[in-house]
Amino acid sequence: MRTQERRRGKLKQWFLLCPARHIVLLLSILGLALFYALRNQRELVNAFVQGIVRPYHRFLGMVTNIFPFSLAEWLYAALGALVLVYIIYTVVQMIRKKGRWARLYKVLLSLLTAGLVIFSGYSLLWSSLYYADSFAERAGIGVKPVSAQELYDTTVYYAGIVNAASGKVQRDANGVFDASVQDIFAAAPGIYANAVEIFPVLAGRDLRPKPMVFSKLMSEINFTGFFFPFTGEANLNIDAPRAFLPATVAHELAHQRGVAAEDEANFVAVIAGTKSGNDMYVYSSALLAYNELANALYGADQELYYKVAGTLNASVIADLSANGAYWAQFQTKAAAVSAAVYGNFLQSNGQELGMKSYGACVDLLVAWYEAGK
């Protein structure tokens, strides 16, 4: 009995060192438990996503839309700086004062709590969408196995669109797409109007995409953009080649409208862009579609791939070459680690293709083309 009392006394003593952190840690654990309990219960996770998560995203999106800059980016920077200062301060205090073990416990608990708060919040506010009804299910689009001929026909279709649109966009002296970032972002809020007519499930308030100050850093880890569920913002890398920027904007805005899966967000971006009536977005989204389809076609039938690739005009080839050259410089260990981590994240949330799920949008594009849309 005395031994048990001593243990309870020590546990209480450690708890009272920082009670607030222990309580937050417990709440984070409960949040994760809720996520894991919900994720395989389709009806419950649908209710959770539609009743809590999506309203949260819409509300925060409207609030953060007030700011022309990415609040998410500055939260990341502030959090990194705060953690660094906190660790340095704790080390100094441990050297100068007594109670080193208590201070070490506090800092470790603080870091663990912060990590679990972020992880549980991200799981509930974003990962839960991967387990709810997909966009294809909500929109009623059926997909089936794709033949090389069907893939070829769809690739030819988008090659035609991209060739026709390539002469309608601004280009630099080298013939490379050169629309201004300002014009691309200014046109973004209205590009989903026609897509919503086609797919009412995409309905939502038009919100501004956010350019990232640290875009070069995003390129270092091979990211062109991301949706931040804590603030409801669509964040874009503006250092990457411009030709794909409008399509990437449309992709991140798809996430903002509740399309979680990467393959589906790419498909939605293509539909939104090509139906937008804006030349920049028509060209860029058709280029994205062609690139996805052509990559798949190359793996299925190289003869058919070279046949359609030979129809591209010089302007399109210039943009694809510029894009390839830009990303070639970032084939680093950091980029490889980033790809592996994100691929594992996708797989852990039921995206079995991992990073290749970006290319799985070809099934939807072919199905949409075959349906005569």
N, C-alpha and C positions, 0 to 999 in steps of 0.2 A: 504493500500500500504506500509506504513512504517513497519507494522508488518511483512509483507511478505519479505520486504527488510532485516529486522533484521534476520529473519529466514535463508534467503539465505546467509547472512553474517556469521552467526554462522556455518552453514553447510560448507561454504568455509573455515572458520577458522579451523574446525575439520579436513577437508580434507587435508589442507596444513600442519597439524601436521606430517603426514606420507603419502604423495601422492603415493609413490611407492607401499606401502602395499594396499592402496585402489584400485589401478589399477590392481594389481595381484589378489586381491579378486574378482574384477569384471570379470576378464578373467576366473577365476576358476568357477564362477557362469555360465558364458557363455559356458564353457566346459561341465558342468553338463547339461545345457539346451540342448546342442547338443546331448549328450548321450541319454537323455530321448526322444528327437525328433526322433533319429535314431532307437532306439531299437525295435520298433514294425513295422519298415519298412524293411522287409527281404532283398529286393534287394539293398536298400541303405546301410544297415548294412553289407551285404556281400561285397559290393564295398569298404566300409570303412575299413573292416578287412583285405581284401586281398590287398588293395592298399596302406594302411597306417600302420595298426597295425602289420601285419605279417612282412613286410619289416623292420619295426622298431625293432621287436624282433630279427630278423636274424642279423641285423647290430650290435645291442648292444651285442648280444650273441657272435659274433665274436670278438668284442672289449674286453669284459670282460673275454673271454676265455684265454686271455694272462695271467691273474692272476690265480695262483693255489689255492688261497683262495677265500672265498665268499665275494665279494664286497658288496652284499646286507646286509650281517650280520654286517659288519662294518659301513655301512650307518645307519642301525637301531641303533647301539650303539652310533654313533656320534650324531645322531639326539636326542636320549634320553638325552645324556650328555649336548648337546647344550641347550635344552629346560630347563633342571634343572638349569644350570648356568644362563641362561637368567632370569628365575623367581627369583632366589636368588638375582641377581644383581639389578633387578627392585625393589624388596622389600627393599633392602638396600638404594637405591636411593630415594625411596618414604619416608623413615624415615629421611634421612639426608637433603633432599633438598625440595624446594617448587615445585609447579606444580604437586601435587600428582595425581589429577584426570586426567590430561593429560597423565602422565606416565602410570596410570592404563589402560586408554583407549588404549594406544599404545601396551601394553603387551597383552591385551585381543584381540585386532585386529590382532596382530601378530600370536597368537595361533589359532584364527579362520581361518586366511588366510592360515597358514601352514596346518591345518586340511583339508580345502577345496581343496587346491592344491593336496594333496595326494589322497583325495577321488575322485576328478574329474579325476585326472590322472589315478587312478586305474580303474575307471569306463570305461574310453575311451580305455585304453591299455589292459584291461583284461575282465571286465564284458561284453564288447561288443561282445566277442566271444561266449557267451552263447546264443546270439540272432541271430547269423549267422547260416549257414547250419552246422549241426552236422557232426561228423566224419562218423557216420553210413549212413547219407544221401549222403555225398561226396563219400564214399566207396561203396555205393550201397548194404548195408546189411539190409535186412528186418527182423524185429522181430515180433513175434506173442505170444499169451498167451502160457505159458509153463505148460505141465502136470507133475504130480509127477513122472511118468515113464520116461518121457524125461529128467527130471532133474536128476533122478537116473542114467540113462544111461550115461549122460555127466559126472556126478560125478565119476562113475566107470572108465571112460576113463582117467580122469586126475589123479585119484588115482593110476592107472597103471603106468602112466608116472612118478609120483613122487616116487613111490616105486622103479622103475627101476633106476631112477637117484640118489636116495639117497645114493647108495654105491659108487658113482663116485666123491663125494665131500669130502673135508678135514673135519675131525671131531676131537673133543678133547677127553680127557680121559673118559668123561661122555657120549660120543656118540653124542654130540651136534654139529651141523654145525659150523665150525670154520675157514672158509676161511678168509684170511686177508683182511682188508679194502682196503689196497693198491692194492691187486690183483683184487678185485671187481671193484674198480674205474678204474684201468688200462685197464680192458677189456671192459668198458662201451662204448667208442666211436664207436666200430664196431658192436654193437649188433643189430642195425636196418637195416643192409644191406639186409638181407633176407626178413624182414618185408616190406621194401620198394618195393621189387619185387612183393610182394603180393598186397600191397596197395600203389600205387604210390603217393597218397595224403599225405603220411608220409615223402616224400622226404625232405631232409634238410641236412645242414652241420653237421658233427659229432662234437659235442662239449663236453667238459669235465663236469661231474657233480661236484658240490662243497661240500666238507665236512664242517659241521658246528662246530665251536669251542664250541658254547653254546648248544651242542646237548642235554645235560641233561635237560636244561631248556625247550627244545622242548618236551621232554618226559613228563615234568610236565604238559604241556597243551595238551598232547596226539597228537602231530604232528610228523609224520615220515619224512616229507619233504614238500617243497613248491617251486613253481615257482614264481620268482620275476619279474613281467613284466617291471619294470623300468630299470633293467639291463640285462634282458634276461637270467638269470641264473637259473639252476635247483639245489636246495639246499637240502642237505640230513642230517638227524639225524643219526649219526654213533654210538650213544650209545645204540640204540635199538638192539634186537637180530639179529645176522647176517643172519639167515636163510631167512628172508624176505628182507634184504637189496638190493640184486640184483634186485628183483622185484620192489622195491620202486624206485630204480635208473631208471629202465625202465619206470615206471609210471611218474616220474617227467620229463624225457626226452620226453615223449609223449606230456606233456604240452608244452614243448619247441618247439615241432613240430606242434603246433597249435590245439591240442586236448584239449578242455577246460573242458568238463563234466567229473566228477570224475569216473562215471561208465564206460565211454568210454576209459578213460586213463588207468583204470585197465585192460580192455579187450585188449587194444593195448599192454600193458606191458606183458600180458600173451602170446600174439602172437609173439611179438618181442623176448621175452625170450626163449620160447620153440622152436622157429625156428632159434635161434642164433648159435647153434652148440657149445656153451660154457656150460660146465657141471654145473657151478655155477648158471648161468642164467636159464638154462633149469629146474634145480631142484627148484629154488626159485620161478620162475613164475608159474610152475605147482603146487607148494605148495599154492601160492596165489589163483590160480584157484580152487583148491580143497577146500580151506578154504571158499571161497565165495559161492561155490556151495553147500558145506555141510551145511553151516549155513542156506541157503534157503531150502535145503532138510529137515532139522530138523523141520522147521516150516510147511512143507507140508506133510511129512509122516515120523514119527519117526522110524517106523519099517524098512523102506528102508534106513534111515540114519544109524542106527546101523548095518545094513547088510553091507554097504560099509565101514563104519568106522572100522569094524572088519577085513578088509583086509589090513589095514596099517601096515607096518613093524615097528620094534622097533625104528629105526632111525628117521622115520617121526614122530612118537609119541613123541619122545624125543624133537624134535624141536618145535612141537606144544605146548608141556607142558612148555618148557622154555620160549616160547613167551608169553603164558598165565600168567606165574608167574611174568615175568618182568612187564607187563602192569598192573597187579593187584595192584602193589605198588603205582600206580599213579591215583588210583580212588579217587581223591580229589575234593574239591570244585572248585579249579582253573581249573581242567580238565573239570568238568561239565560246568562251565561258558564258557570255550573255545569251547566246543562242541556245546553249545547252540548258541553262537555268530556265529560260522562258519555254523551251520545248518541254521540259519536265513539268513545268507549271500547267501547260496545256493538257498534257497527258494525265496529270493528277486530277484534272477536272473533266475527264471523259472525252477529251479531244485526242482520240487514239492516233491520229496522224502526226501529233506533235507540231513542229514547225512546218511540216508539209501541209498542214490544214489550210495554209494560205493558198495553196494550189488546188484544194478540193472544190473551190468555187466553180471549176470547169464543169462539174456535173450539173450545177444549177444553171450555168450559162447555156449549156447544150440543151437542157430540158426546156429552158425558156425559148431558145431559138427554134427547137423542134415543135414547140406549141404554137409557133407562128407569131410570137410577140414582137 
